[in-house]
Amino acid sequence: MAAWAVRRCMQMNGGAGQAVRYASASDCLRQLLRSHGGLRALYRGCLTNCLKTSVGAPVHFIMYDAIKSGVQALDPTTGVSSPL
């Protein structure tokens, strides 16, 4: 989780016309822990990400099964089913 928080901050670092806040990943981690609420800062946004994943994963698998079923249908020219 800590790596996700640092990665997210580093991606936003200096973007959209803002000043660069972090010199390195270790500096980013140090500043997160010091000024953004300690260990709690490393887990900010985790619940939202879990909710997004819990909705997105089933949709992904449903679409995968639907596409796979379509691909596995009988070939109209030969009458043979697909090897998939």
C-alpha positions as a Markdown table, in Angstrom:
| # | Residue | x | y | z |
|---|---|---|---|---|
| 1 | Met | 0.0 | 0.0 | 0.0 |
| 2 | Ala | 2.8 | 2.4 | 0.8 |
| 3 | Ala | 4.2 | 2.0 | -2.7 |
| 4 | Trp | 0.8 | 2.9 | -4.2 |
| 5 | Ala | 0.6 | 6.1 | -2.2 |
| 6 | Val | 4.1 | 7.1 | -3.1 |
| 7 | Arg | 3.6 | 6.2 | -6.8 |
| 8 | Arg | 0.4 | 8.3 | -6.9 |
| 9 | Cys | 2.1 | 11.3 | -5.3 |
| 10 | Met | 5.1 | 11.0 | -7.6 |
| 11 | Gln | 2.9 | 10.9 | -10.7 |
| 12 | Met | 1.1 | 14.1 | -9.6 |
| 13 | Asn | 4.4 | 15.7 | -8.7 |
| 14 | Gly | 4.9 | 18.8 | -10.8 |
| 15 | Gly | 1.9 | 18.1 | -12.9 |
| 16 | Ala | -0.7 | 20.6 | -14.2 |
| 17 | Gly | 1.5 | 23.6 | -13.7 |
| 18 | Gln | 2.2 | 22.9 | -10.0 |
| 19 | Ala | 5.6 | 23.2 | -8.4 |
| 20 | Val | 7.7 | 20.0 | -7.8 |
| 21 | Arg | 7.1 | 19.0 | -4.2 |
| 22 | Tyr | 9.1 | 15.7 | -3.9 |
| 23 | Ala | 12.8 | 15.3 | -4.9 |
| 24 | Ser | 12.6 | 11.5 | -4.8 |
| 25 | Ala | 10.4 | 8.6 | -3.8 |
| 26 | Ser | 12.1 | 8.4 | -0.3 |
| 27 | Asp | 11.5 | 12.2 | 0.1 |
| 28 | Cys | 7.9 | 11.7 | -0.9 |
| 29 | Leu | 7.4 | 8.9 | 1.6 |
| 30 | Arg | 9.0 | 11.0 | 4.4 |
| 31 | Gln | 6.8 | 13.9 | 3.6 |
| 32 | Leu | 3.7 | 11.8 | 3.5 |
| 33 | Leu | 4.4 | 10.3 | 6.9 |
| 34 | Arg | 5.4 | 13.6 | 8.4 |
| 35 | Ser | 2.8 | 16.0 | 7.2 |
| 36 | His | -0.2 | 14.0 | 5.9 |
| 37 | Gly | -1.2 | 12.0 | 9.0 |
| 38 | Gly | 1.4 | 9.3 | 9.5 |
| 39 | Leu | 0.6 | 5.7 | 8.5 |
| 40 | Arg | -3.0 | 6.7 | 7.7 |
| 41 | Ala | -1.7 | 8.7 | 4.7 |
| 42 | Leu | -0.4 | 5.6 | 3.1 |
| 43 | Tyr | -3.9 | 4.0 | 3.1 |
| 44 | Arg | -5.9 | 7.0 | 1.9 |
| 45 | Gly | -8.0 | 6.1 | -1.0 |
| 46 | Cys | -7.7 | 2.3 | -0.3 |
| 47 | Leu | -11.5 | 1.9 | 0.4 |
| 48 | Thr | -12.4 | 3.7 | -2.8 |
| 49 | Asn | -10.0 | 1.5 | -4.8 |
| 50 | Cys | -11.5 | -1.6 | -3.2 |
| 51 | Leu | -15.0 | -0.6 | -4.1 |
| 52 | Lys | -14.0 | 0.2 | -7.7 |
| 53 | Thr | -12.3 | -3.2 | -8.0 |
| 54 | Ser | -15.3 | -5.1 | -6.4 |
| 55 | Val | -17.5 | -3.6 | -9.1 |
| 56 | Gly | -15.1 | -3.8 | -12.0 |
| 57 | Ala | -13.9 | -7.3 | -11.6 |
| 58 | Pro | -17.2 | -9.1 | -12.0 |
| 59 | Val | -18.0 | -7.0 | -15.1 |
| 60 | His | -14.6 | -8.0 | -16.5 |
| 61 | Phe | -15.3 | -11.7 | -16.0 |
| 62 | Ile | -18.8 | -11.5 | -17.3 |
| 63 | Met | -17.6 | -9.8 | -20.5 |
| 64 | Tyr | -14.7 | -12.3 | -20.8 |
| 65 | Asp | -17.2 | -15.2 | -20.6 |
| 66 | Ala | -19.5 | -13.6 | -23.1 |
| 67 | Ile | -16.7 | -12.9 | -25.6 |
| 68 | Lys | -15.3 | -16.4 | -25.1 |
| 69 | Ser | -18.7 | -18.0 | -25.8 |
| 70 | Gly | -19.0 | -16.0 | -29.0 |
| 71 | Val | -15.6 | -17.1 | -30.2 |
| 72 | Gln | -16.3 | -20.7 | -29.3 |
| 73 | Ala | -19.4 | -20.8 | -31.4 |
| 74 | Leu | -19.5 | -23.1 | -34.4 |
| 75 | Asp | -17.7 | -21.9 | -37.5 |
| 76 | Pro | -20.4 | -21.4 | -40.1 |
| 77 | Thr | -18.2 | -22.5 | -43.1 |
| 78 | Thr | -16.9 | -25.8 | -41.6 |
| 79 | Gly | -19.4 | -26.6 | -38.8 |
| 80 | Val | -16.5 | -27.2 | -36.5 |
| 81 | Ser | -16.2 | -25.6 | -33.1 |
| 82 | Ser | -13.4 | -23.2 | -32.3 |
| 83 | Pro | -10.4 | -24.7 | -30.4 |
| 84 | Leu | -10.7 | -21.9 | -27.8 |
